[in-house]
Amino acid sequence: MSEYQCLKVETRGRVGIITMYRPEALNALNNQLTSEITAALRAFEADPDIGAMILTGDGKAFAAGADIKEMQPKTFSVVYSEEFITATWEELTRTRKPVIAAVNGFALGGGCEFAMMCDTIFASEKAKFGQPEIKLGVIPGSGGTQRLTRFVGKAVAMDMILTGRMIDAEEALRIGLVARVYPPEQLMEETIKAAEQIANYGALAVMAAKETVNRAYETTMSEGVRFERRLFHGLFGTADQQEGMAAFLEKREAKFTGR
Ligand code: CO8
């Protein structure tokens, strides 16, 4: 029997797939679900046979936000003193292997924030994104005000966060929140294909690419470019650089080993 109550976890080749599964609550993120996501991410992160991950949701939601039933009775002193579930919510930002969010339906509140913590977002034509916390008397609490603003700019972020309106996949693609949109029945296959492609490149270059792009959100242009150059130089110490360039010159497929 699965060790998870709120997740389905499987592998396809070198891709680890984590599916949020709370059908009774549109995969609302309660403590159990977020703790299980942390455990599943850590297990895939530690598994040398896994090169990339996918986070998705079962049914008509990716995740409809933090669990409002669980949150409603909490007081300021509780959420403040416990640093309300940050420990189990932020594992996605600590993984070094790439994670693609496959957003199949509602990605609202914490669900949208979870998708934005992933490295890129692929969406189904039925996906809906939103930060509706304002309607509940609060604001986004897991990075929404910061990541959404950096990803799509102030005007759209303010519009979404102040009005709580949902946007559809087409708008999400237009504003750059998502990278690709597929018909619902193709979303998982196409996401797995992309994750498999990434997972089969040299693991050190993949890790360095992710770390360097993320650096763009944390530092100045000149420091970011310097950081990029140092990691670029460092990759010349890997067997995969030798193999990748030799394979190109010999007109054959590269066989990367992650070393
Ligand atoms: N929490 C708990 N239960 C939920 C949630 C949720 N976020 N969303 C849906 N459900 C439940 C419903 O209560 C309902 O249960 P029941 O059948 O027992 O009444 C079931 O899921 C199905 O939902 P609906 O009947 O409402 O389905 P609809 O298709 O009519 O509507 C919606 C779908 C539009 C998605 C609607 O359910 C909705 O608006 N949900 C709430 C969305 C929301 O406000 N999300 C933001 C939550 S706040 C948040 O995420 C803050 C994050 C801060 C994180 C900080 C951590 C450090």
Boltz pocket constraint, residues with backbone or C-beta under 6 A from the ligand:
constraints:
  - pocket:
      binder: B
      contacts: [[A, 23], [A, 24], [A, 25], [A, 26], [A, 28], [A, 29], [A, 64], [A, 65], [A, 66], [A, 67], [A, 68], [A, 69], [A, 83], [A, 84], [A, 85], [A, 86], [A, 89], [A, 106], [A, 108], [A, 109], [A, 110], [A, 111], [A, 132], [A, 133], [A, 136], [A, 139], [A, 140], [A, 141], [A, 142]]
      max_distance: 6.0
